[in-house]
Amino acid sequence: MHCNTTYDAAQTGRPGFTPLTVGLTILGFLIAWPLGVAALAYAFFGHRIRGFAEGLRAGFRDKTGFGGWRDAAETVRRSGAFSERTGNAAFDEYRRREMERLDAERRRLDQERREFETYVRDLQRARDQQEFDRFMEERRRRQDGPTTA
């Protein structure tokens, strides 16, 4: 039986420690230590960058303000960027249940936010209608006033 213990970065989608990443890390530390730290972080966490970037793009596409960041976080979470299994089935099950509970709470709060936005929009529409009616009434009075004098 052949046991392959080498780490295949291409197969898992993780950058890992290839000769290129090791060389870039050393070069980065020689040039400026923040570059070396960035290269090292990429080697460890580069597989998470795609999900994080997708979440940020979703947030920037959404023009509703802070909801965009909430949606971005949701996209990152659903992309699997931070959802690796711990190896402990009980904790993984607990975590899954808690995430579902939090998702349900988020959906409930989003629904309340939409209802409030609709309420505020209706109030603004009613105020606008009152102002318009008042304007039309004053205009009608001005037009009727000079002809009787």
N, CA, C and O atoms as a GROMACS GRO file, in nm:
protein
  596
    1MET      N    1   0.084  -0.117   0.000
    1MET     CA    2   0.000   0.000   0.000
    1MET      C    3   0.088   0.124   0.000
    1MET      O    4   0.184   0.134   0.077
    2HIS      N    5   0.056   0.218  -0.087
    2HIS     CA    6   0.135   0.339  -0.101
    2HIS      C    7   0.073   0.450  -0.018
    2HIS      O    8  -0.044   0.483  -0.036
    3CYS      N    9   0.149   0.508   0.070
    3CYS     CA   10   0.101   0.616   0.155
    3CYS      C   11   0.164   0.746   0.110
    3CYS      O   12   0.284   0.767   0.122
    4ASN      N   13   0.080   0.834   0.057
    4ASN     CA   14   0.129   0.963   0.010
    4ASN      C   15   0.107   1.066   0.120
    4ASN      O   16  -0.006   1.109   0.143
    5THR      N   17   0.213   1.105   0.184
    5THR     CA   18   0.201   1.202   0.294
    5THR      C   19   0.234   1.343   0.251
    5THR      O   20   0.229   1.436   0.332
    6THR      N   21   0.269   1.362   0.124
    6THR     CA   22   0.301   1.497   0.080
    6THR      C   23   0.174   1.579   0.070
    6THR      O   24   0.065   1.527   0.046
    7TYR      N   25   0.191   1.706   0.088
    7TYR     CA   26   0.078   1.799   0.086
    7TYR      C   27   0.058   1.846  -0.056
    7TYR      O   28   0.147   1.907  -0.115
    8ASP      N   29  -0.058   1.820  -0.112
    8ASP     CA   30  -0.088   1.860  -0.250
    8ASP      C   31  -0.172   1.987  -0.245
    8ASP      O   32  -0.294   1.980  -0.228
    9ALA      N   33  -0.108   2.101  -0.261
    9ALA     CA   34  -0.177   2.230  -0.251
    9ALA      C   35  -0.280   2.247  -0.361
    9ALA      O   36  -0.387   2.302  -0.336
   10ALA      N   37  -0.251   2.201  -0.481
   10ALA     CA   38  -0.344   2.219  -0.592
   10ALA      C   39  -0.472   2.139  -0.569
   10ALA      O   40  -0.580   2.182  -0.607
   11GLN      N   41  -0.458   2.023  -0.508
   11GLN     CA   42  -0.574   1.938  -0.487
   11GLN      C   43  -0.667   1.994  -0.381
   11GLN      O   44  -0.789   1.985  -0.396
   12THR      N   45  -0.615   2.052  -0.277
   12THR     CA   46  -0.698   2.104  -0.170
   12THR      C   47  -0.738   2.249  -0.192
   12THR      O   48  -0.826   2.300  -0.123
   13GLY      N   49  -0.675   2.317  -0.287
   13GLY     CA   50  -0.707   2.456  -0.311
   13GLY      C   51  -0.638   2.552  -0.217
   13GLY      O   52  -0.666   2.672  -0.218
   14ARG      N   53  -0.548   2.503  -0.135
   14ARG     CA   54  -0.475   2.588  -0.041
   14ARG      C   55  -0.340   2.622  -0.101
   14ARG      O   56  -0.277   2.538  -0.165
   15PRO      N   57  -0.294   2.745  -0.081
   15PRO     CA   58  -0.163   2.782  -0.133
   15PRO      C   59  -0.051   2.698  -0.070
   15PRO      O   60   0.038   2.653  -0.141
   16GLY      N   61  -0.056   2.678   0.060
   16GLY     CA   62   0.044   2.594   0.125
   16GLY      C   63   0.185   2.647   0.113
   16GLY      O   64   0.206   2.761   0.071
   17PHE      N   65   0.280   2.565   0.149
   17PHE     CA   66   0.420   2.603   0.144
   17PHE      C   67   0.484   2.539   0.022
   17PHE      O   68   0.535   2.427   0.028
   18THR      N   69   0.481   2.610  -0.086
   18THR     CA   70   0.549   2.567  -0.207
   18THR      C   71   0.683   2.639  -0.210
   18THR      O   72   0.703   2.733  -0.133
   19PRO      N   73   0.773   2.598  -0.295
   19PRO     CA   74   0.899   2.672  -0.305
   19PRO      C   75   0.876   2.820  -0.337
   19PRO      O   76   0.951   2.906  -0.290
   20LEU      N   77   0.775   2.850  -0.416
   20LEU     CA   78   0.746   2.988  -0.449
   20LEU      C   79   0.703   3.067  -0.325
   20LEU      O   80   0.753   3.177  -0.301
   21THR      N   81   0.611   3.012  -0.245
   21THR     CA   82   0.564   3.087  -0.127
   21THR      C   83   0.674   3.100  -0.023
   21THR      O   84   0.683   3.202   0.045
   22VAL      N   85   0.759   2.998  -0.009
   22VAL     CA   86   0.870   3.006   0.085
   22VAL      C   87   0.968   3.114   0.039
   22VAL      O   88   1.015   3.195   0.118
   23GLY      N   89   0.999   3.113  -0.091
   23GLY     CA   90   1.090   3.214  -0.145
   23GLY      C   91   1.035   3.354  -0.132
   23GLY      O   92   1.108   3.447  -0.095
   24LEU      N   93   0.906   3.371  -0.161
   24LEU     CA   94   0.844   3.503  -0.147
   24LEU      C   95   0.841   3.548  -0.001
   24LEU      O   96   0.859   3.666   0.028
   25THR      N   97   0.820   3.455   0.089
   25THR     CA   98   0.819   3.490   0.231
   25THR      C   99   0.957   3.538   0.275
   25THR      O  100   0.968   3.640   0.343
   26ILE      N  101   1.060   3.465   0.237
   26ILE     CA  102   1.197   3.505   0.274
   26ILE      C  103   1.231   3.639   0.211
   26ILE      O  104   1.286   3.728   0.277
   27LEU      N  105   1.200   3.654   0.082
   27LEU     CA  106   1.225   3.780   0.013
   27LEU      C  107   1.148   3.894   0.079
   27LEU      O  108   1.200   4.004   0.095
   28GLY      N  109   1.025   3.867   0.117
   28GLY     CA  110   0.944   3.969   0.183
   28GLY      C  111   1.004   4.013   0.314
   28GLY      O  112   1.006   4.132   0.345
   29PHE      N  113   1.055   3.917   0.394
   29PHE     CA  114   1.118   3.954   0.521
   29PHE      C  115   1.248   4.032   0.497
   29PHE      O  116   1.282   4.120   0.576
   30LEU      N  117   1.321   4.000   0.390
   30LEU     CA  118   1.445   4.072   0.360
   30LEU      C  119   1.416   4.216   0.318
   30LEU      O  120   1.489   4.308   0.355
   31ILE      N  121   1.311   4.236   0.240
   31ILE     CA  122   1.278   4.370   0.191
   31ILE      C  123   1.214   4.453   0.302
   31ILE      O  124   1.263   4.561   0.336
   32ALA      N  125   1.107   4.402   0.358
   32ALA     CA  126   1.037   4.472   0.466
   32ALA      C  127   0.954   4.367   0.539
   32ALA      O  128   0.882   4.289   0.477
   33TRP      N  129   0.965   4.366   0.671
   33TRP     CA  130   0.900   4.260   0.748
   33TRP      C  131   0.749   4.250   0.725
   33TRP      O  132   0.697   4.139   0.731
   34PRO      N  133   0.673   4.361   0.698
   34PRO     CA  134   0.529   4.343   0.672
   34PRO      C  135   0.502   4.260   0.547
   34PRO      O  136   0.403   4.186   0.542
   35LEU      N  137   0.589   4.271   0.446
   35LEU     CA  138   0.571   4.187   0.326
   35LEU      C  139   0.591   4.040   0.360
   35LEU      O  140   0.519   3.954   0.309
   36GLY      N  141   0.688   4.012   0.444
   36GLY     CA  142   0.710   3.874   0.485
   36GLY      C  143   0.593   3.818   0.564
   36GLY      O  144   0.554   3.703   0.545
   37VAL      N  145   0.539   3.900   0.652
   37VAL     CA  146   0.422   3.858   0.729
   37VAL      C  147   0.304   3.833   0.635
   37VAL      O  148   0.229   3.737   0.653
   38ALA      N  149   0.287   3.921   0.536
   38ALA     CA  150   0.177   3.903   0.440
   38ALA      C  151   0.194   3.774   0.361
   38ALA      O  152   0.097   3.701   0.341
   39ALA      N  153   0.316   3.744   0.317
   39ALA     CA  154   0.341   3.621   0.243
   39ALA      C  155   0.316   3.499   0.331
   39ALA      O  156   0.261   3.399   0.285
   40LEU      N  157   0.356   3.508   0.456
   40LEU     CA  158   0.334   3.398   0.550
   40LEU      C  159   0.184   3.378   0.575
   40LEU      O  160   0.135   3.265   0.580
   41ALA      N  161   0.113   3.488   0.591
   41ALA     CA  162  -0.032   3.479   0.610
   41ALA      C  163  -0.098   3.419   0.488
   41ALA      O  164  -0.192   3.340   0.501
   42TYR      N  165  -0.051   3.454   0.370
   42TYR     CA  166  -0.107   3.397   0.248
   42TYR      C  167  -0.085   3.246   0.243
   42TYR      O  168  -0.173   3.171   0.202
   43ALA      N  169   0.033   3.202   0.285
   43ALA     CA  170   0.060   3.059   0.285
   43ALA      C  171  -0.033   2.984   0.380
   43ALA      O  172  -0.077   2.873   0.350
   44PHE      N  173  -0.063   3.045   0.494
   44PHE     CA  174  -0.150   2.980   0.591
   44PHE      C  175  -0.298   2.996   0.558
   44PHE      O  176  -0.375   2.900   0.569
   45PHE      N  177  -0.338   3.115   0.517
   45PHE     CA  178  -0.481   3.147   0.506
   45PHE      C  179  -0.526   3.182   0.365
   45PHE      O  180  -0.637   3.231   0.347
   46GLY      N  181  -0.444   3.159   0.266
   46GLY     CA  182  -0.478   3.198   0.130
   46GLY      C  183  -0.602   3.131   0.076
   46GLY      O  184  -0.671   3.187  -0.008
   47HIS      N  185  -0.633   3.012   0.125
   47HIS     CA  186  -0.752   2.942   0.078
   47HIS      C  187  -0.880   3.013   0.120
   47HIS      O  188  -0.985   2.990   0.061
   48ARG      N  189  -0.872   3.099   0.220
   48ARG     CA  190  -0.989   3.170   0.268
   48ARG      C  191  -1.011   3.302   0.194
   48ARG      O  192  -1.116   3.365   0.206
   49ILE      N  193  -0.913   3.344   0.119
   49ILE     CA  194  -0.921   3.475   0.053
   49ILE      C  195  -1.036   3.480  -0.047
   49ILE      O  196  -1.105   3.581  -0.056
   50ARG      N  197  -1.057   3.373  -0.122
   50ARG     CA  198  -1.162   3.373  -0.224
   50ARG      C  199  -1.299   3.398  -0.160
   50ARG      O  200  -1.375   3.481  -0.209
   51GLY      N  201  -1.332   3.327  -0.053
   51GLY     CA  202  -1.462   3.347   0.013
   51GLY      C  203  -1.475   3.485   0.073
   51GLY      O  204  -1.582   3.546   0.067
   52PHE      N  205  -1.367   3.535   0.130
   52PHE     CA  206  -1.369   3.668   0.189
   52PHE      C  207  -1.390   3.774   0.081
   52PHE      O  208  -1.468   3.867   0.099
   53ALA      N  209  -1.320   3.758  -0.032
   53ALA     CA  210  -1.333   3.854  -0.142
   53ALA      C  211  -1.475   3.851  -0.200
   53ALA      O  212  -1.531   3.955  -0.233
   54GLU      N  213  -1.533   3.731  -0.212
   54GLU     CA  214  -1.671   3.722  -0.262
   54GLU      C  215  -1.766   3.794  -0.167
   54GLU      O  216  -1.859   3.862  -0.212
   55GLY      N  217  -1.745   3.780  -0.038
   55GLY     CA  218  -1.829   3.848   0.058
   55GLY      C  219  -1.816   3.999   0.049
   55GLY      O  220  -1.916   4.070   0.057
   56LEU      N  221  -1.695   4.049   0.031
   56LEU     CA  222  -1.675   4.192   0.017
   56LEU      C  223  -1.741   4.245  -0.109
   56LEU      O  224  -1.804   4.350  -0.108
   57ARG      N  225  -1.725   4.170  -0.219
   57ARG     CA  226  -1.790   4.214  -0.344
   57ARG      C  227  -1.940   4.220  -0.328
   57ARG      O  228  -2.004   4.312  -0.378
   58ALA      N  229  -1.998   4.122  -0.260
   58ALA     CA  230  -2.143   4.123  -0.238
   58ALA      C  231  -2.184   4.244  -0.156
   58ALA      O  232  -2.288   4.305  -0.182
   59GLY      N  233  -2.102   4.280  -0.057
   59GLY     CA  234  -2.132   4.397   0.025
   59GLY      C  235  -2.125   4.526  -0.053
   59GLY      O  236  -2.207   4.615  -0.032
   60PHE      N  237  -2.029   4.537  -0.143
   60PHE     CA  238  -2.016   4.659  -0.222
   60PHE      C  239  -2.124   4.669  -0.328
   60PHE      O  240  -2.164   4.779  -0.366
   61ARG      N  241  -2.173   4.554  -0.377
   61ARG     CA  242  -2.281   4.557  -0.476
   61ARG      C  243  -2.412   4.602  -0.414
   61ARG      O  244  -2.494   4.665  -0.480
   62ASP      N  245  -2.432   4.570  -0.288
   62ASP     CA  246  -2.557   4.604  -0.220
   62ASP      C  247  -2.555   4.752  -0.183
   62ASP      O  248  -2.463   4.797  -0.114
   63LYS      N  249  -2.653   4.825  -0.227
   63LYS     CA  250  -2.656   4.970  -0.205
   63LYS      C  251  -2.743   5.008  -0.086
   63LYS      O  252  -2.780   5.125  -0.072
   64THR      N  253  -2.777   4.914   0.001
   64THR     CA  254  -2.868   4.944   0.112
   64THR      C  255  -2.796   4.983   0.239
   64THR      O  256  -2.857   4.985   0.346
   65GLY      N  257  -2.671   5.014   0.231
   65GLY     CA  258  -2.601   5.058   0.352
   65GLY      C  259  -2.543   4.943   0.429
   65GLY      O  260  -2.477   4.856   0.372
   66PHE      N  261  -2.567   4.941   0.559
   66PHE     CA  262  -2.506   4.841   0.646
   66PHE      C  263  -2.556   4.701   0.615
   66PHE      O  264  -2.488   4.603   0.646
   67GLY      N  265  -2.671   4.690   0.554
   67GLY     CA  266  -2.720   4.558   0.514
   67GLY      C  267  -2.623   4.489   0.420
   67GLY      O  268  -2.614   4.367   0.418
   68GLY      N  269  -2.551   4.569   0.342
   68GLY     CA  270  -2.453   4.512   0.250
   68GLY      C  271  -2.343   4.440   0.323
   68GLY      O  272  -2.300   4.333   0.278
   69TRP      N  273  -2.296   4.495   0.434
   69TRP     CA  274  -2.192   4.429   0.510
   69TRP      C  275  -2.244   4.303   0.575
   69TRP      O  276  -2.172   4.203   0.586
   70ARG      N  277  -2.370   4.307   0.620
   70ARG     CA  278  -2.430   4.187   0.678
   70ARG      C  279  -2.440   4.079   0.572
   70ARG      O  280  -2.410   3.962   0.598
   71ASP      N  281  -2.481   4.117   0.450
   71ASP     CA  282  -2.490   4.021   0.342
   71ASP      C  283  -2.352   3.970   0.302
   71ASP      O  284  -2.337   3.853   0.267
   72ALA      N  285  -2.253   4.058   0.309
   72ALA     CA  286  -2.117   4.015   0.276
   72ALA      C  287  -2.070   3.910   0.376
   72ALA      O  288  -2.011   3.809   0.337
   73ALA      N  289  -2.097   3.933   0.503
   73ALA     CA  290  -2.057   3.836   0.605
   73ALA      C  291  -2.130   3.704   0.583
   73ALA      O  292  -2.072   3.597   0.601
   74GLU      N  293  -2.256   3.712   0.544
   74GLU     CA  294  -2.332   3.591   0.517
   74GLU      C  295  -2.274   3.516   0.397
   74GLU      O  296  -2.266   3.393   0.400
   75THR      N  297  -2.235   3.588   0.294
   75THR     CA  298  -2.176   3.524   0.176
   75THR      C  299  -2.045   3.456   0.213
   75THR      O  300  -2.018   3.345   0.168
   76VAL      N  301  -1.964   3.522   0.293
   76VAL     CA  302  -1.837   3.462   0.338
   76VAL      C  303  -1.866   3.337   0.418
   76VAL      O  304  -1.800   3.234   0.398
   77ARG      N  305  -1.963   3.344   0.509
   77ARG     CA  306  -1.995   3.228   0.592
   77ARG      C  307  -2.042   3.113   0.506
   77ARG      O  308  -2.000   2.999   0.527
   78ARG      N  309  -2.130   3.140   0.411
   78ARG     CA  310  -2.185   3.032   0.328
   78ARG      C  311  -2.085   2.978   0.228
   78ARG      O  312  -2.099   2.865   0.180
   79SER      N  313  -1.982   3.057   0.195
   79SER     CA  314  -1.882   3.010   0.099
   79SER      C  315  -1.796   2.901   0.160
   79SER      O  316  -1.724   2.832   0.088
   80GLY      N  317  -1.803   2.885   0.290
   80GLY     CA  318  -1.724   2.782   0.355
   80GLY      C  319  -1.587   2.829   0.397
   80GLY      O  320  -1.504   2.750   0.441
   81ALA      N  321  -1.563   2.959   0.384
   81ALA     CA  322  -1.431   3.011   0.417
   81ALA      C  323  -1.398   2.990   0.564
   81ALA      O  324  -1.282   2.972   0.599
   82PHE      N  325  -1.499   2.993   0.651
   82PHE     CA  326  -1.474   2.979   0.795
   82PHE      C  327  -1.552   2.861   0.853
   82PHE      O  328  -1.584   2.862   0.972
   83SER      N  329  -1.583   2.762   0.774
   83SER     CA  330  -1.670   2.655   0.823
   83SER      C  331  -1.601   2.519   0.824
   83SER      O  332  -1.667   2.417   0.806
   84GLU      N  333  -1.471   2.516   0.844
   84GLU     CA  334  -1.405   2.388   0.850
   84GLU      C  335  -1.452   2.311   0.973
   84GLU      O  336  -1.484   2.370   1.076
   85ARG      N  337  -1.456   2.183   0.961
   85ARG     CA  338  -1.493   2.096   1.072
   85ARG      C  339  -1.380   2.094   1.174
   85ARG      O  340  -1.262   2.103   1.140
   86THR      N  341  -1.420   2.082   1.300
   86THR     CA  342  -1.320   2.078   1.406
   86THR      C  343  -1.272   1.936   1.434
   86THR      O  344  -1.167   1.917   1.495
   87GLY      N  345  -1.348   1.838   1.390
   87GLY     CA  346  -1.314   1.701   1.421
   87GLY      C  347  -1.393   1.648   1.539
   87GLY      O  348  -1.395   1.527   1.564
   88ASN      N  349  -1.460   1.737   1.612
   88ASN     CA  350  -1.543   1.699   1.725
   88ASN      C  351  -1.688   1.706   1.678
   88ASN      O  352  -1.741   1.815   1.657
   89ALA      N  353  -1.752   1.591   1.661
   89ALA     CA  354  -1.886   1.585   1.605
   89ALA      C  355  -1.987   1.660   1.692
   89ALA      O  356  -2.077   1.726   1.640
   90ALA      N  357  -1.974   1.650   1.823
   90ALA     CA  358  -2.068   1.718   1.912
   90ALA      C  359  -2.057   1.870   1.897
   90ALA      O  360  -2.158   1.940   1.889
   91PHE      N  361  -1.934   1.921   1.892
   91PHE     CA  362  -1.917   2.065   1.876
   91PHE      C  363  -1.964   2.111   1.739
   91PHE      O  364  -2.028   2.215   1.726
   92ASP      N  365  -1.932   2.033   1.635
   92ASP     CA  366  -1.976   2.069   1.500
   92ASP      C  367  -2.129   2.074   1.492
   92ASP      O  368  -2.185   2.164   1.428
   93GLU      N  369  -2.196   1.979   1.556
   93GLU     CA  370  -2.342   1.979   1.557
   93GLU      C  371  -2.395   2.098   1.634
   93GLU      O  372  -2.490   2.163   1.588
   94TYR      N  373  -2.337   2.129   1.749
   94TYR     CA  374  -2.375   2.246   1.828
   94TYR      C  375  -2.356   2.374   1.746
   94TYR      O  376  -2.444   2.460   1.743
   95ARG      N  377  -2.243   2.384   1.680
   95ARG     CA  378  -2.214   2.502   1.598
   95ARG      C  379  -2.315   2.515   1.485
   95ARG      O  380  -2.362   2.625   1.457
   96ARG      N  381  -2.350   2.404   1.420
   96ARG     CA  382  -2.448   2.407   1.311
   96ARG      C  383  -2.584   2.455   1.362
   96ARG      O  384  -2.649   2.537   1.298
   97ARG      N  385  -2.627   2.403   1.479
   97ARG     CA  386  -2.756   2.445   1.536
   97ARG      C  387  -2.756   2.594   1.571
   97ARG      O  388  -2.853   2.665   1.545
   98GLU      N  389  -2.645   2.640   1.630
   98GLU     CA  390  -2.635   2.782   1.666
   98GLU      C  391  -2.636   2.872   1.542
   98GLU      O  392  -2.699   2.978   1.541
   99MET      N  393  -2.567   2.828   1.437
   99MET     CA  394  -2.567   2.907   1.313
   99MET      C  395  -2.707   2.913   1.253
   99MET      O  396  -2.748   3.017   1.202
  100GLU      N  397  -2.780   2.804   1.259
  100GLU     CA  398  -2.918   2.804   1.210
  100GLU      C  399  -3.005   2.896   1.294
  100GLU      O  400  -3.088   2.970   1.241
  101ARG      N  401  -2.985   2.893   1.426
  101ARG     CA  402  -3.062   2.981   1.514
  101ARG      C  403  -3.030   3.127   1.484
  101ARG      O  404  -3.120   3.211   1.478
  102LEU      N  405  -2.903   3.157   1.466
  102LEU     CA  406  -2.863   3.294   1.434
  102LEU      C  407  -2.916   3.337   1.297
  102LEU      O  408  -2.956   3.452   1.279
  103ASP      N  409  -2.916   3.246   1.201
  103ASP     CA  410  -2.973   3.277   1.070
  103ASP      C  411  -3.122   3.310   1.081
  103ASP      O  412  -3.170   3.404   1.018
  104ALA      N  413  -3.194   3.231   1.162
  104ALA     CA  414  -3.337   3.257   1.181
  104ALA      C  415  -3.358   3.394   1.247
  104ALA      O  416  -3.448   3.468   1.208
  105GLU      N  417  -3.276   3.426   1.345
  105GLU     CA  418  -3.285   3.556   1.412
  105GLU      C  419  -3.253   3.670   1.315
  105GLU      O  420  -3.320   3.773   1.316
  106ARG      N  421  -3.150   3.650   1.232
  106ARG     CA  422  -3.115   3.752   1.132
  106ARG      C  423  -3.230   3.773   1.034
  106ARG      O  424  -3.261   3.886   0.999
  107ARG      N  425  -3.291   3.664   0.989
  107ARG     CA  426  -3.405   3.677   0.897
  107ARG      C  427  -3.520   3.751   0.963
  107ARG      O  428  -3.585   3.833   0.899
  108ARG      N  429  -3.547   3.723   1.092
  108ARG     CA  430  -3.654   3.792   1.164
  108ARG      C  431  -3.624   3.941   1.175
  108ARG      O  432  -3.711   4.024   1.152
  109LEU      N  433  -3.501   3.974   1.210
  109LEU     CA  434  -3.463   4.115   1.220
  109LEU      C  435  -3.467   4.185   1.084
  109LEU      O  436  -3.507   4.301   1.076
  110ASP      N  437  -3.426   4.116   0.979
  110ASP     CA  438  -3.434   4.174   0.845
  110ASP      C  439  -3.579   4.202   0.807
  110ASP      O  440  -3.609   4.304   0.745
  111GLN      N  441  -3.670   4.111   0.844
  111GLN     CA  442  -3.812   4.131   0.815
  111GLN      C  443  -3.864   4.252   0.892
  111GLN      O  444  -3.938   4.334   0.836
  112GLU      N  445  -3.827   4.266   1.018
  112GLU     CA  446  -3.868   4.383   1.096
  112GLU      C  447  -3.814   4.511   1.036
  112GLU      O  448  -3.883   4.612   1.032
  113ARG      N  449  -3.689   4.508   0.990
  113ARG     CA  450  -3.630   4.626   0.927
  113ARG      C  451  -3.707   4.663   0.801
  113ARG      O  452  -3.734   4.781   0.778
  114ARG      N  453  -3.743   4.565   0.719
  114ARG     CA  454  -3.820   4.593   0.597
  114ARG      C  455  -3.956   4.651   0.632
  114ARG      O  456  -4.002   4.745   0.566
  115GLU      N  457  -4.022   4.596   0.735
  115GLU     CA  458  -4.152   4.649   0.776
  115GLU      C  459  -4.139   4.793   0.824
  115GLU      O  460  -4.223   4.876   0.792
  116PHE      N  461  -4.035   4.823   0.902
  116PHE     CA  462  -4.014   4.959   0.949
  116PHE      C  463  -3.986   5.054   0.833
  116PHE      O  464  -4.039   5.165   0.830
  117GLU      N  465  -3.903   5.012   0.739
  117GLU     CA  466  -3.875   5.096   0.622
  117GLU      C  467  -4.003   5.124   0.543
  117GLU      O  468  -4.022   5.236   0.495
  118THR      N  469  -4.089   5.025   0.530
  118THR     CA  470  -4.216   5.046   0.462
  118THR      C  471  -4.302   5.145   0.539
  118THR      O  472  -4.365   5.232   0.479
  119TYR      N  473  -4.305   5.132   0.671
  119TYR     CA  474  -4.382   5.224   0.755
  119TYR      C  475  -4.332   5.368   0.739
  119TYR      O  476  -4.411   5.460   0.722
  120VAL      N  477  -4.200   5.386   0.745
  120VAL     CA  478  -4.142   5.520   0.732
  120VAL      C  479  -4.171   5.575   0.592
  120VAL      O  480  -4.202   5.693   0.577
  121ARG      N  481  -4.160   5.490   0.491
  121ARG     CA  482  -4.188   5.533   0.353
  121ARG      C  483  -4.334   5.577   0.339
  121ARG      O  484  -4.362   5.677   0.272
  122ASP      N  485  -4.427   5.503   0.401
  122ASP     CA  486  -4.568   5.540   0.397
  122ASP      C  487  -4.594   5.672   0.470
  122ASP      O  488  -4.671   5.755   0.423
  123LEU      N  489  -4.527   5.692   0.585
  123LEU     CA  490  -4.540   5.819   0.657
  123LEU      C  491  -4.490   5.935   0.571
  123LEU      O  492  -4.554   6.040   0.564
  124GLN      N  493  -4.376   5.916   0.507
  124GLN     CA  494  -4.321   6.022   0.422
  124GLN      C  495  -4.416   6.051   0.305
  124GLN      O  496  -4.436   6.167   0.268
  125ARG      N  497  -4.473   5.947   0.248
  125ARG     CA  498  -4.568   5.964   0.138
  125ARG      C  499  -4.689   6.044   0.185
  125ARG      O  500  -4.738   6.132   0.113
  126ALA      N  501  -4.739   6.014   0.305
  126ALA     CA  502  -4.854   6.086   0.359
  126ALA      C  503  -4.819   6.232   0.384
  126ALA      O  504  -4.899   6.321   0.352
  127ARG      N  505  -4.701   6.259   0.440
  127ARG     CA  506  -4.657   6.398   0.461
  127ARG      C  507  -4.644   6.472   0.329
  127ARG      O  508  -4.686   6.587   0.316
  128ASP      N  509  -4.585   6.405   0.231
  128ASP     CA  510  -4.571   6.467   0.099
  128ASP      C  511  -4.707   6.499   0.039
  128ASP      O  512  -4.726   6.605  -0.021
  129GLN      N  513  -4.803   6.408   0.056
  129GLN     CA  514  -4.937   6.431   0.002
  129GLN      C  515  -5.002   6.550   0.072
  129GLN      O  516  -5.066   6.632   0.006
  130GLN      N  517  -4.987   6.561   0.204
  130GLN     CA  518  -5.042   6.675   0.277
  130GLN      C  519  -4.981   6.806   0.230
  130GLN      O  520  -5.052   6.904   0.208
  131GLU      N  521  -4.850   6.808   0.213
  131GLU     CA  522  -4.785   6.930   0.166
  131GLU      C  523  -4.832   6.966   0.026
  131GLU      O  524  -4.855   7.083  -0.004
  132PHE      N  525  -4.845   6.867  -0.060
  132PHE     CA  526  -4.892   6.894  -0.196
  132PHE      C  527  -5.035   6.946  -0.195
  132PHE      O  528  -5.067   7.042  -0.266
  133ASP      N  529  -5.121   6.884  -0.115
  133ASP     CA  530  -5.261   6.930  -0.106
  133ASP      C  531  -5.266   7.073  -0.054
  133ASP      O  532  -5.344   7.154  -0.105
  134ARG      N  533  -5.186   7.106   0.047
  134ARG     CA  534  -5.181   7.241   0.101
  134ARG      C  535  -5.134   7.340  -0.006
  134ARG      O  536  -5.190   7.449  -0.020
  135PHE      N  537  -5.031   7.302  -0.082
  135PHE     CA  538  -4.982   7.387  -0.191
  135PHE      C  539  -5.091   7.411  -0.294
  135PHE      O  540  -5.112   7.525  -0.337
  136MET      N  541  -5.159   7.306  -0.334
  136MET     CA  542  -5.264   7.320  -0.437
  136MET      C  543  -5.377   7.408  -0.386
  136MET      O  544  -5.432   7.488  -0.462
  137GLU      N  545  -5.414   7.395  -0.258
  137GLU     CA  546  -5.519   7.478  -0.199
  137GLU      C  547  -5.478   7.624  -0.198
  137GLU      O  548  -5.557   7.710  -0.236
  138GLU      N  549  -5.356   7.654  -0.155
  138GLU     CA  550  -5.307   7.792  -0.154
  138GLU      C  551  -5.299   7.848  -0.296
  138GLU      O  552  -5.333   7.964  -0.318
  139ARG      N  553  -5.257   7.768  -0.389
  139ARG     CA  554  -5.250   7.812  -0.529
  139ARG      C  555  -5.388   7.844  -0.584
  139ARG      O  556  -5.407   7.944  -0.653
  140ARG      N  557  -5.483   7.758  -0.552
  140ARG     CA  558  -5.620   7.779  -0.597
  140ARG      C  559  -5.675   7.910  -0.538
  140ARG      O  560  -5.742   7.987  -0.607
  141ARG      N  561  -5.646   7.935  -0.408
  141ARG     CA  562  -5.691   8.059  -0.345
  141ARG      C  563  -5.628   8.182  -0.409
  141ARG      O  564  -5.694   8.283  -0.429
  142ARG      N  565  -5.498   8.172  -0.441
  142ARG     CA  566  -5.431   8.286  -0.506
  142ARG      C  567  -5.491   8.314  -0.642
  142ARG      O  568  -5.509   8.430  -0.681
  143GLN      N  569  -5.523   8.208  -0.715
  143GLN     CA  570  -5.580   8.228  -0.848
  143GLN      C  571  -5.722   8.282  -0.840
  143GLN      O  572  -5.763   8.362  -0.924
  144ASP      N  573  -5.800   8.240  -0.740
  144ASP     CA  574  -5.935   8.286  -0.723
  144ASP      C  575  -5.940   8.428  -0.665
  144ASP      O  576  -6.032   8.503  -0.695
  145GLY      N  577  -5.843   8.464  -0.583
  145GLY     CA  578  -5.841   8.594  -0.512
  145GLY      C  579  -5.837   8.713  -0.605
  145GLY      O  580  -5.925   8.798  -0.592
  146PRO      N  581  -5.742   8.728  -0.699
  146PRO     CA  582  -5.730   8.849  -0.781
  146PRO      C  583  -5.850   8.871  -0.875
  146PRO      O  584  -5.880   8.985  -0.909
  147THR      N  585  -5.917   8.766  -0.917
  147THR     CA  586  -6.028   8.785  -1.012
  147THR      C  587  -6.149   8.846  -0.945
  147THR      O  588  -6.226   8.913  -1.014
  148THR      N  589  -6.172   8.829  -0.816
  148THR     CA  590  -6.289   8.886  -0.749
  148THR      C  591  -6.265   9.030  -0.705
  148THR      O  592  -6.362   9.100  -0.676
  149ALA      N  593  -6.140   9.076  -0.699
  149ALA     CA  594  -6.110   9.211  -0.653
  149ALA      C  595  -6.131   9.311  -0.756
  149ALA      O  596  -6.109   9.430  -0.732
   0.00000   0.00000   0.00000
